[in-house]
């Protein structure tokens, strides 16, 4: 496995890979597979926005995670970033890919984006495996949005978590 940054120009089949995740785990994402447009990419090409991927030896995607400054054009919020669109394929579960990807993102933010002081994320409340991973890396729960999304006529809550980079230097 190797970790790389992917871009819209060199995406290693990101769209199809992420749609697979949306299809397999509709109860964990706030979007449907048809809402992931083929020509869209989750990050723009600037230092405060990037997507990291784990590739296998044949350069097939195993997992992805995206990071961006929380609000690009609001000075009062520029100390925050967010992790979003994280997915590790079922076939690659239990290989520490999620941990590796998140550690890479956290270290990159600490080293290259010193004005980012905290990283936020949200995760489906029912997704215990993901929440345990985030907690293991130092993320703390700070709130829950009730009925954050509705899938197959069932409402799902979302937990909000934060990693304070000043405490995890």
Secondary structure, DSSP 8 states (H G I E B T S, - for coil): -EEEEE-SSS-TTHHHHHHHHHHHTGGG-SS-GGGS-TT--SS-SBTTEEEEEEE-TT--EEEEEEEEES-TT-GGGTTEEEEEEEEE-GGGTTSSHHHHHHHHHHHHHHHH-TT--EEEEEEETT-HHHHHHHHHTT-EEEEEEEEEEEETTEEEEEEEEEEETTTT-
